[in-house]
């Protein structure tokens, strides 16, 4: 019941992509070739691995079990083969990162240009999303997350500014018309522009001053998904549509040029910065090792 390594990789690509066409697009191969490869694997194993319909492709129970074990196993194979990279003049290969949108906006722009210049043979693939994912199951080598969302049994390395704050802001015209909140609970009487996670959870706005923590759940005219859609809430705030809450570093350019005015700044809650995290396996791929070392040499303040 031997199975070709390439056939197993093709099955994993199709299962993760949810279809032959999407897997073909990502892997730059034909969908018909992938379909034939998976059929060959199913024939060799004597069991159906994928349920196929005209609309979707999904693993069978056997396929799901195989996929669950295959991801880490093939990751170890890739890492083992990557040892050869140590004999090269410089690391080469693909590094896949899963990061929250805010890290893609505030951390990576400072880090990636010098890293890619230093390692021209490394190809970086970045997926930016705010849903909590298993980086191994998603095919990524590492991720960036904040401490409270780190997966267990992962190695974590500080990346980005070590202290950050959530900030609230509004256009001066809005505040002149509706008044300036003096306490977080005053936000209950204001139009607040909120963000909601993919899970459906809308996090409350939290503030802290002199040891007092205040959590409020204000209402408002706009609710957007967290991540890239928060840029929409930000533009609505600039237009005078209400009060927005975002990372201070995200809002700083708007404060500097006067498009937005800080709200309740003495109450802004501080928290620790993000971490680069990755599996604690024995063999770390050379592109990831180069990235880890590069991150360790950065000075963020």
N, C-alpha and C positions, 0 to 999 in steps of 0.2 A: 504494500500500500504506500509506495514511495510517491512523493509529490515534489515537483520541481519548484525550486525557490522562487523563480520568476513568476510561476503560476500563482503561488501563494501571495506574492506581492500584488499581482493584478487583482486577485479576489479582494484583498484588503482595501485597495484603492477604490474599487467599485462599491464595496459595502460602505465605506466611509463617505463617499461622494453621493450615495443614494441613487446612482444610475450610471449606465455605461457612457452616455454622452458627456456627462460632467467629468467623470474620471478620465475619459479620453482627452477632453479639453485641457485638464490640468497636467496630464502626463504626456501630451503631444503625441498620442497614438490614435489609431482609429477605433471607433466603438465596436465595429465588427470584429476586429482583432481581439479586443478585450473579451467580447462575448464568447468567441471560440476558445480563448484561453481558460475562462471560467468553466465552460462545458467540459473541457479536457480534464480540469482538476476534479470536477464532480464525478466524472467517469472513473478517474483513477481511484478516488476515495470511495466510490459506490454510494454516495449520498448527496441529496440536493442541498446546496448551500445558500442559494438565493431564490426567493419567490419573485417572479417577474410578472408585471402587468403592463398594459400600455401606458400607464401613468407613473408607475413607481417600481423601484427595485428595493427589496428589503431582505435582510438575512432570515433564513429559517432558524429554528431553535438550534440545530446543529451548526449552522453558519455563525450564529451569535456566539456560541460557545467557542468556536474556533477563533473568531475575531478577538474575543476577550483574551485568549492566551497568545495569539499570534503577534499582537502589537508589541508587547514587551520583549518577546522572543526575537522578532526581527530587529527590534531596536538594539538588542545585544549583538546580533550578527553585524549590523551596520557599524556599531561601535568597535567590534573586534576588527573588522576590515579596515576601519579608520586608523588603526594603529600604524598602518603603512604611511599615513600622513606624517608621522614623526620623522620619517626618513627624507621628507621633502625639504626644500629650502624654506618654504613657507606653507602654512595650512591652506587647504583647498576643500571645496565642497559646499553643501547647502546647510544653512542654519535657519530653522523655523522657530519663530517666536509667537506666542499668544499673549497679547497685552490688552489692558483696558484702554479705552479711547483717550482718557486723560493722560496716560503715559505716552501714548503715541503723539500727543500734542505737546506735552510739557517736558518729557524726559528724552525721548529718542532723537528729536531734532538736534540736540546738542551733542549727542553721543555718536550717531551713525555716520555723519560725514567723515570725521577723523578715523573711525574704525574701518570703514570701507576703503578709505585711502591707504590705510596701513596694511590691509589684507585684500588686495585686488582679486585674489583667486577664490574668495568666499562670496557666495550668493546668498543674500538674506531674504527670507520670506516672512512678512509680518502680517498676522491676523489681529485686527483691533476689534474687540467686542467686550461688552460688560457682563455677559452671562458667565457663570462659573462653569468651567470645563475641565475635564481630565486631559492634561496636556499630552499624556502618552496615547490615550485613545484617539485624540484628535490629530495625531501624527506630528506633534510639535516636539522640539528638543528641550525647550525651556519656556518659562512664562514670567510675566511681571504681575505681582499682586501686592496688596497691602496685607499687613500682618494678620489681621483677623480673618482673611480669606485664603491663607496659605494651606495647601494640602499637607496632610501628615506624611512623614517619612520623606520629606524633601529637604535638600540643602538650599539655604537661603543666603543670598549675598546682597548687602545694601546697594541700592542704585537710585540715583536722583537725589534731590534735596532731602536732608534728613528730618527737617521739621517743616510742616506745611499747615495751612489753615483753610477752613471753609470760610468764605466771605459772602456777605449779602450786599446787594447793590441795586440802584434804581437810577433812572434819569432824573436830573435836577428838576425838570418840568413836572414830572410825576410827584416828586416830594414837595414842591412848592404848592401844588394843588391839593394833595391829600395829607400833607403833614409828614414829619419825620418821626419814625418810631423811637421811643426812648427806652423801651424794654422789649425783649423778645415776644412777650404776650401781646404787645400792640400789633404784631403782624396779623393777628386774627381779624383785625379790622381793615386789612389791606388786600389788594389784589396781588397774589403771589403766584409765580410761574414755576410749576413743580415738575419733577422728573420721576419716572416710574421704571422699575427694573423689569426685565423681560418676564420674570416670574409673576408679575402683577403687583408686587409689593411697592408701595409708595413710601419711601423713608421719611420720617419726620425731620424737621430742621432742629438741630441741637446747638445750644450756645452754652458758654461757660464764662464765669467771671468771679474771681475771688473765691473759688471753690464751690460756687453755686452753679449747678447744671440745670438748664431749662430746656425742655423738649416741647416743641409746638407743632401742630398739624394744621397749618393754615389752608385756606381755600383760595381759589383764583380762577381766572378765565382760561388758563392754558395748562394742559398736562401733556408732556412729551416723554418718549422713551429715553432713558439715560444713555449717554454716549454721544454719538454725532448729532442727534436731534436736539441736544442741549444748546447747540449753536443757534437753533431757531428761537428758543426761549430767550437767549441772550440778545438777539436782534429785536425781539418784541420788547424787552426791557429798555433797550436803547431808544426805541420809538416811543417810550412813555407808557407802555402797557402794564407795568407792574414791577414787582420786586423779584429778583432772581438770586439763587444761591448756588455758588460754584467754587472751585478752587481759587484761592487768592491769586495764584500765579496766572491763571486763565483770565482773570478779570483785570490784572494790573495794567495792561496797555489801555484799557478803557478808562481806568482812573487817571492815568497819566495824561491822556488827551482830552479829558473832560466829558467824554460821552456818557459816563456813569459816575455816580457819587457813592462812596461807601455808606453803608447803613449798619448801625449797631456795631461798629468796629471794636469797641471795648469788650464785646461779647463773643467775638469770633473764636471758635474752638480750634485748638491746636492738636495735631496728631502726628505720629511718626511717618516718615516717608516710605516709599515702596521698596520691594525686594525683587531681585532676580532669583527665581527658584527653578530647580531642575532635579531629576532623579538622582539618588545617591548610589548609582550603579558603579561597578568597579571600573569600567572603561567609558570615559567621557569622550565623545567625538571631538576631533581636533578643532573644527570651527567653533564649537561651543566652548572648548577650553580657551581658545584665543579670545573669545568674547568675554568670558569670565575674568581672565587676566587683564583685559583692557578696562573693564568696568572697575576692577580693583585699583587701577591706577588713576582713575578720575577723581578730581577734587570738586565736590559739589557745594560745600559750605553749609 
